[in-house]
Amino acid sequence: MKKNAIRIFVLLGLILTTYQTIINPTIIAAESSNKGEVRISKAENKLRKANQLLSQKFYTKQQSSHNSRDWSKFVKNLRLLKNNQIEIYVNNNFSKLKESQKQDLLNRAQLFVIRTTDQFKDFDQSAYLDGLSAVIFCDGEYLGRSKYLDNKDYVWYK
């Protein structure tokens, strides 16, 4: 009985070692094909860090602003997307502003986002001059967006 048990353990050991030598190359090959996923997660982490910094600096800007007409008093939140587009969430007081005041406010918000997240995205000079594409929301509804060829001019849907 002991001889049979020893033979079984020896056979199992041989089977396991051959199984490991057969499986290991495919595991290595599978790991090397995941480089694209690693790059994606690095880009997502970079964007997440950029948005965290943006939130922190925007909160500081709102708290330090004593002027009731400062652009940060009309904006609830700013968010940079992975396609270099900005989501701007405004409050109800935004709709009471004149058209020129709305444009100026949104252009200031765009510049704030570009300056704050430049260390993560490495924007070129054209981003500073032309701005980034923006989408504007108010109370969860789509309020407007920047025009396709002019990011500093806006189309309103409400």
Phi and psi restraints in degrees (value plus and minus 20) as a CYANA .aco file:
   2 LYS   PHI     -86.2   -46.2
   2 LYS   PSI     -57.0   -17.0
   3 LYS   PHI     -84.7   -44.7
   3 LYS   PSI     -60.3   -20.3
   4 ASN   PHI     -85.2   -45.2
   4 ASN   PSI     -60.1   -20.1
   5 ALA   PHI     -85.7   -45.7
   5 ALA   PSI     -60.5   -20.5
   6 ILE   PHI     -85.9   -45.9
   6 ILE   PSI     -62.1   -22.1
   7 ARG   PHI     -81.5   -41.5
   7 ARG   PSI     -60.2   -20.2
   8 ILE   PHI     -85.0   -45.0
   8 ILE   PSI     -63.4   -23.4
   9 PHE   PHI     -85.5   -45.5
   9 PHE   PSI     -58.5   -18.5
  10 VAL   PHI     -85.0   -45.0
  10 VAL   PSI     -65.5   -25.5
  11 LEU   PHI     -83.1   -43.1
  11 LEU   PSI     -61.8   -21.8
  12 LEU   PHI     -82.9   -42.9
  12 LEU   PSI     -60.0   -20.0
  13 GLY   PHI     -82.7   -42.7
  13 GLY   PSI     -62.7   -22.7
  14 LEU   PHI     -85.4   -45.4
  14 LEU   PSI     -61.8   -21.8
  15 ILE   PHI     -83.6   -43.6
  15 ILE   PSI     -63.2   -23.2
  16 LEU   PHI     -85.4   -45.4
  16 LEU   PSI     -60.9   -20.9
  17 THR   PHI     -87.6   -47.6
  17 THR   PSI     -60.8   -20.8
  18 THR   PHI     -88.7   -48.7
  18 THR   PSI     -55.4   -15.4
  19 TYR   PHI     -84.1   -44.1
  19 TYR   PSI     -61.5   -21.5
  20 GLN   PHI     -86.6   -46.6
  20 GLN   PSI     -59.0   -19.0
  21 THR   PHI     -89.9   -49.9
  21 THR   PSI     -48.9    -8.9
  22 ILE   PHI     -96.9   -56.9
  22 ILE   PSI     -60.2   -20.2
  23 ILE   PHI     -97.8   -57.8
  23 ILE   PSI     -57.1   -17.1
  24 ASN   PHI     -74.8   -34.8
  24 ASN   PSI     -64.6   -24.6
  25 PRO   PHI     -80.7   -40.7
  25 PRO   PSI     -56.6   -16.6
  26 THR   PHI     -90.8   -50.8
  26 THR   PSI     -52.2   -12.2
  27 ILE   PHI     -86.2   -46.2
  27 ILE   PSI     -63.3   -23.3
  28 ILE   PHI     -83.3   -43.3
  28 ILE   PSI     -62.7   -22.7
  29 ALA   PHI     -83.4   -43.4
  29 ALA   PSI     -59.2   -19.2
  30 ALA   PHI     -86.8   -46.8
  30 ALA   PSI     -57.5   -17.5
  31 GLU   PHI     -87.4   -47.4
  31 GLU   PSI     -56.9   -16.9
  32 SER   PHI     -91.6   -51.6
  32 SER   PSI     -44.5    -4.5
  33 SER   PHI    -100.2   -60.2
  33 SER   PSI     -27.8    12.2
  34 ASN   PHI    -109.7   -69.7
  34 ASN   PSI      -9.8    30.2
  35 LYS   PHI     -82.2   -42.2
  35 LYS   PSI     -55.2   -15.2
  36 GLY   PHI     -82.5   -42.5
  36 GLY   PSI     -59.9   -19.9
  37 GLU   PHI     -86.2   -46.2
  37 GLU   PSI     -56.8   -16.8
  38 VAL   PHI     -85.0   -45.0
  38 VAL   PSI     -61.4   -21.4
  39 ARG   PHI     -84.4   -44.4
  39 ARG   PSI     -60.0   -20.0
  40 ILE   PHI     -83.9   -43.9
  40 ILE   PSI     -64.6   -24.6
  41 SER   PHI     -87.5   -47.5
  41 SER   PSI     -52.5   -12.5
  42 LYS   PHI     -85.5   -45.5
  42 LYS   PSI     -61.8   -21.8
  43 ALA   PHI     -85.4   -45.4
  43 ALA   PSI     -59.9   -19.9
  44 GLU   PHI     -86.3   -46.3
  44 GLU   PSI     -59.9   -19.9
  45 ASN   PHI     -84.6   -44.6
  45 ASN   PSI     -60.1   -20.1
  46 LYS   PHI     -82.6   -42.6
  46 LYS   PSI     -63.8   -23.8
  47 LEU   PHI     -86.3   -46.3
  47 LEU   PSI     -60.3   -20.3
  48 ARG   PHI     -82.5   -42.5
  48 ARG   PSI     -62.8   -22.8
  49 LYS   PHI     -85.5   -45.5
  49 LYS   PSI     -59.2   -19.2
  50 ALA   PHI     -82.7   -42.7
  50 ALA   PSI     -62.7   -22.7
  51 ASN   PHI     -89.7   -49.7
  51 ASN   PSI     -53.0   -13.0
  52 GLN   PHI     -85.2   -45.2
  52 GLN   PSI     -65.2   -25.2
  53 LEU   PHI     -83.2   -43.2
  53 LEU   PSI     -61.2   -21.2
  54 LEU   PHI     -80.4   -40.4
  54 LEU   PSI     -64.5   -24.5
  55 SER   PHI     -83.3   -43.3
  55 SER   PSI     -62.8   -22.8
  56 GLN   PHI     -83.8   -43.8
  56 GLN   PSI     -67.5   -27.5
  57 LYS   PHI     -89.2   -49.2
  57 LYS   PSI     -55.2   -15.2
  58 PHE   PHI     -87.0   -47.0
  58 PHE   PSI     -61.4   -21.4
  59 TYR   PHI     -81.2   -41.2
  59 TYR   PSI     -63.3   -23.3
  60 THR   PHI     -82.4   -42.4
  60 THR   PSI     -61.4   -21.4
  61 LYS   PHI     -82.2   -42.2
  61 LYS   PSI     -64.3   -24.3
  62 GLN   PHI     -83.7   -43.7
  62 GLN   PSI     -61.0   -21.0
  63 GLN   PHI     -91.8   -51.8
  63 GLN   PSI     -52.9   -12.9
  64 SER   PHI    -106.4   -66.4
  64 SER   PSI     -33.1     6.9
  65 SER   PHI    -100.5   -60.5
  65 SER   PSI     104.5   144.5
  66 HIS   PHI    -124.4   -84.4
  66 HIS   PSI     -30.4     9.6
  67 ASN   PHI    -103.3   -63.3
  67 ASN   PSI     105.1   145.1
  68 SER   PHI     -92.1   -52.1
  68 SER   PSI     -33.3     6.7
  69 ARG   PHI    -120.7   -80.7
  69 ARG   PSI     -11.8    28.2
  70 ASP   PHI     -87.2   -47.2
  70 ASP   PSI     125.6   165.6
  71 TRP   PHI     -79.5   -39.5
  71 TRP   PSI     -51.8   -11.8
  72 SER   PHI     -90.0   -50.0
  72 SER   PSI     -36.7     3.3
  73 LYS   PHI     -96.8   -56.8
  73 LYS   PSI     -37.9     2.1
  74 PHE   PHI    -119.5   -79.5
  74 PHE   PSI     -27.6    12.4
  75 VAL   PHI    -129.2   -89.2
  75 VAL   PSI     113.4   153.4
  76 LYS   PHI    -108.9   -68.9
  76 LYS   PSI     -63.6   -23.6
  77 ASN   PHI    -175.4  -135.4
  77 ASN   PSI     132.1   172.1
  78 LEU   PHI    -147.2  -107.2
  78 LEU   PSI     122.1   162.1
  79 ARG   PHI    -165.9  -125.9
  79 ARG   PSI     111.4   151.4
  80 LEU   PHI    -114.8   -74.8
  80 LEU   PSI     112.1   152.1
  81 LEU   PHI    -118.8   -78.8
  81 LEU   PSI     147.1   187.1
  82 LYS   PHI     -89.9   -49.9
  82 LYS   PSI     -37.1     2.9
  83 ASN   PHI    -114.6   -74.6
  83 ASN   PSI       2.9    42.9
  84 ASN   PHI      39.3    79.3
  84 ASN   PSI      15.4    55.4
  85 GLN   PHI    -127.0   -87.0
  85 GLN   PSI     130.7   170.7
  86 ILE   PHI    -132.5   -92.5
  86 ILE   PSI     115.9   155.9
  87 GLU   PHI    -123.3   -83.3
  87 GLU   PSI     105.3   145.3
  88 ILE   PHI    -137.3   -97.3
  88 ILE   PSI     100.5   140.5
  89 TYR   PHI    -123.5   -83.5
  89 TYR   PSI      98.3   138.3
  90 VAL   PHI    -130.0   -90.0
  90 VAL   PSI     143.9   183.9
  91 ASN   PHI    -115.8   -75.8
  91 ASN   PSI    -199.9  -159.9
  92 ASN   PHI     -86.0   -46.0
  92 ASN   PSI     -47.4    -7.4
  93 ASN   PHI     -85.7   -45.7
  93 ASN   PSI     -40.8    -0.8
  94 PHE   PHI     -81.0   -41.0
  94 PHE   PSI     -59.6   -19.6
  95 SER   PHI     -89.1   -49.1
  95 SER   PSI     -36.7     3.3
  96 LYS   PHI    -102.2   -62.2
  96 LYS   PSI     -30.7     9.3
  97 LEU   PHI     -97.9   -57.9
  97 LEU   PSI     139.1   179.1
  98 LYS   PHI     -93.0   -53.0
  98 LYS   PSI     142.2   182.2
  99 GLU   PHI     -77.8   -37.8
  99 GLU   PSI     -64.8   -24.8
 100 SER   PHI     -86.7   -46.7
 100 SER   PSI     -55.5   -15.5
 101 GLN   PHI     -88.2   -48.2
 101 GLN   PSI     -58.1   -18.1
 102 LYS   PHI     -82.2   -42.2
 102 LYS   PSI     -66.1   -26.1
 103 GLN   PHI     -82.9   -42.9
 103 GLN   PSI     -64.6   -24.6
 104 ASP   PHI     -81.8   -41.8
 104 ASP   PSI     -63.2   -23.2
 105 LEU   PHI     -80.9   -40.9
 105 LEU   PSI     -66.8   -26.8
 106 LEU   PHI     -88.5   -48.5
 106 LEU   PSI     -55.0   -15.0
 107 ASN   PHI     -86.9   -46.9
 107 ASN   PSI     -56.3   -16.3
 108 ARG   PHI     -87.1   -47.1
 108 ARG   PSI     -59.2   -19.2
 109 ALA   PHI     -84.6   -44.6
 109 ALA   PSI     -61.7   -21.7
 110 GLN   PHI     -80.1   -40.1
 110 GLN   PSI     -67.5   -27.5
 111 LEU   PHI     -82.6   -42.6
 111 LEU   PSI     -58.2   -18.2
 112 PHE   PHI     -81.3   -41.3
 112 PHE   PSI     -64.0   -24.0
 113 VAL   PHI     -84.4   -44.4
 113 VAL   PSI     -64.2   -24.2
 114 ILE   PHI     -83.4   -43.4
 114 ILE   PSI     -66.6   -26.6
 115 ARG   PHI     -83.6   -43.6
 115 ARG   PSI     -60.1   -20.1
 116 THR   PHI     -91.6   -51.6
 116 THR   PSI     -60.3   -20.3
 117 THR   PHI    -119.1   -79.1
 117 THR   PSI     -13.3    26.7
 118 ASP   PHI     -80.8   -40.8
 118 ASP   PSI     -53.7   -13.7
 119 GLN   PHI     -87.0   -47.0
 119 GLN   PSI     -42.5    -2.5
 120 PHE   PHI    -114.5   -74.5
 120 PHE   PSI     -52.2   -12.2
 121 LYS   PHI    -125.4   -85.4
 121 LYS   PSI     -36.5     3.5
 122 ASP   PHI      32.4    72.4
 122 ASP   PSI      41.3    81.3
 123 PHE   PHI     -88.6   -48.6
 123 PHE   PSI     125.2   165.2
 124 ASP   PHI    -109.5   -69.5
 124 ASP   PSI    -198.7  -158.7
 125 GLN   PHI     -84.2   -44.2
 125 GLN   PSI     -51.1   -11.1
 126 SER   PHI     -86.4   -46.4
 126 SER   PSI     -50.2   -10.2
 127 ALA   PHI     -85.3   -45.3
 127 ALA   PSI     -57.6   -17.6
 128 TYR   PHI     -90.3   -50.3
 128 TYR   PSI     -58.5   -18.5
 129 LEU   PHI     -98.1   -58.1
 129 LEU   PSI     -64.2   -24.2
 130 ASP   PHI    -112.3   -72.3
 130 ASP   PSI     -40.7    -0.7
 131 GLY   PHI      62.5   102.5
 131 GLY   PSI     159.8   199.8
 132 LEU   PHI    -132.8   -92.8
 132 LEU   PSI     135.1   175.1
 133 SER   PHI     -82.5   -42.5
 133 SER   PSI     115.2   155.2
 134 ALA   PHI    -149.7  -109.7
 134 ALA   PSI     126.6   166.6
 135 VAL   PHI    -141.7  -101.7
 135 VAL   PSI     113.1   153.1
 136 ILE   PHI    -133.3   -93.3
 136 ILE   PSI     112.4   152.4
 137 PHE   PHI    -143.5  -103.5
 137 PHE   PSI     126.3   166.3
 138 CYS   PHI    -157.5  -117.5
 138 CYS   PSI     101.1   141.1
 139 ASP   PHI      32.3    72.3
 139 ASP   PSI      22.6    62.6
 140 GLY   PHI      58.8    98.8
 140 GLY   PSI     -17.3    22.7
 141 GLU   PHI    -130.9   -90.9
 141 GLU   PSI     128.0   168.0
 142 TYR   PHI     -92.3   -52.3
 142 TYR   PSI      93.6   133.6
 143 LEU   PHI    -116.2   -76.2
 143 LEU   PSI     -57.7   -17.7
 144 GLY   PHI     158.5   198.5
 144 GLY   PSI    -195.2  -155.2
 145 ARG   PHI    -174.8  -134.8
 145 ARG   PSI     146.4   186.4
 146 SER   PHI     -98.4   -58.4
 146 SER   PSI     133.0   173.0
 147 LYS   PHI     -88.7   -48.7
 147 LYS   PSI     137.1   177.1
 148 TYR   PHI     -84.7   -44.7
 148 TYR   PSI     -61.1   -21.1
 149 LEU   PHI    -122.6   -82.6
 149 LEU   PSI     -22.8    17.2
 150 ASP   PHI    -159.6  -119.6
 150 ASP   PSI      78.2   118.2
 151 ASN   PHI     -92.4   -52.4
 151 ASN   PSI     -26.8    13.2
 152 LYS   PHI    -124.0   -84.0
 152 LYS   PSI     -11.9    28.1
 153 ASP   PHI    -142.7  -102.7
 153 ASP   PSI     128.7   168.7
 154 TYR   PHI    -146.9  -106.9
 154 TYR   PSI     131.9   171.9
 155 VAL   PHI    -131.8   -91.8
 155 VAL   PSI     109.7   149.7
 156 TRP   PHI    -129.0   -89.0
 156 TRP   PSI     119.7   159.7
 157 TYR   PHI    -128.0   -88.0
 157 TYR   PSI     -26.1    13.9
